[in-house]
Amino acid sequence: MLQGKRIYISGKIGKEIISPATRAKFDRAEAMLRKLGAEPFNPTSEEWQRELAKGYERDSIVQPHGDKVSRYAYCLLRDLMVIATCDAVYMLDDWTFSSGAGTEHSFCLADDIPLYWQSETDAKVFGDDPEDYRAVWLPIEAPVP
């Protein structure tokens, strides 16, 4: 089902500092998607965060009143550009607590990018068919202690 698909992982990250718990949450989603044959894009990866930091300093996008756009706005715009290159987006269960993930969700709807869901409830509510939601519901297995 997901073999070879590039899938962006969307969820609550935070605006400034990515906590170890947030990294672990995204890493679990990445591992699960890899097991299913997908090529996940993890926006919390060290590599991507370094690229964003370099790009923010290099690109110097300036607003009409002369101030540079915020780092948060820059990162969100870059993330949306990545999503546009993906086959689908995987929405973590905390996405509704994040304005950035909400923007990513809206972008997917506007551009007809397929969505997969960690939450069974979200899969039922937002999936195309509430009776056949299992095609878009991808729960993350509980970590083995």
Secondary structure, 3 states (H helix, E strand, C coil): CCCCCEEEEECCCCCCCCCHHHHHHHHHHHHHHHHCCCEEECCCCHHHHHHHHHHHHHHCCECCCCCECCHHHHHHHHHHHHHCCCCEEEECCCHHHCHHHHHHHHHHHHCCCCEEECCHHHHHHHCCCHHHHHHCECCCCCCCC
